[in-house]
Amino acid sequence: MVAIIHVDGGSRGNPGPAAYAFVIRIDGQPDVEGAATIGTATNNIAEYTALIRALERSAELGLPHLEILSDSELMVKQMNGEYRVKNADLQDLYAEAQALRRRFQSVTLAHIRREKNKRADELCNLVLDGKPFDYKRDSTAPKPSAPTPSVRASDRAVRADVLACLDAAAKSWAANGPAQPAVSLVWEQIWSILEDGHVLKKKKAN
């Protein structure tokens, strides 16, 4: 069975307020959706963050085969080895995404037109606008009406996500040397993981 996954990331200002979203579709099951803001970032950083979050969620679901669809031609071609990753801000994200990709039996990435990525794009815009989306369809976002332990990430899961992020960053730095923008980006990712796991309170929008 192959899960079809739509991913999207967006930035208003490039760089500016940014968000990611993903939609995981499995035959015979409800869609699994996720979306969140990531602070100030570029479009490309948001696109890679969407891919990473989708891969992480797919691993949690135990999905062996993935077909990932994105309207970011740059990201798809970089992940498929057609383009080199020259931007230092993307190198750590690329390394993390490739490391996550190796956890699955098979992962394909394909470029699609924006209009074919409608739901993921809609989710990105909803969270950027500060609007909730349909929580009945979302199995990753916390439900505001039911703040029970069942909807909170476990300490073990949060710790594993942080360690995976640091491991990917350490490997990239060992190979390429640390760059200050990349260090800041890793901290932004860790902060997002801690927020999603309810270890830290989410930052209030200005």
Secondary structure, DSSP 8 states (H G I E B T S, - for coil): -EEEEEEEEEESSSSEEEEEEEEEE-TTS--EEEEEEEEEE-HHHHHHHHHHHHHHHHHHHT--EEEEEES-HHHHHHHTTSS----HHHHHHHHHHHHHHTTSSEEEEEE--GGGGHHHHHHHHHHHTT----TTTBSSS--TT--SGGGS--HHHHHHHHHHHHHHHHHHHHHH---HHHHHHHHHHHHHHHHHTTSS------
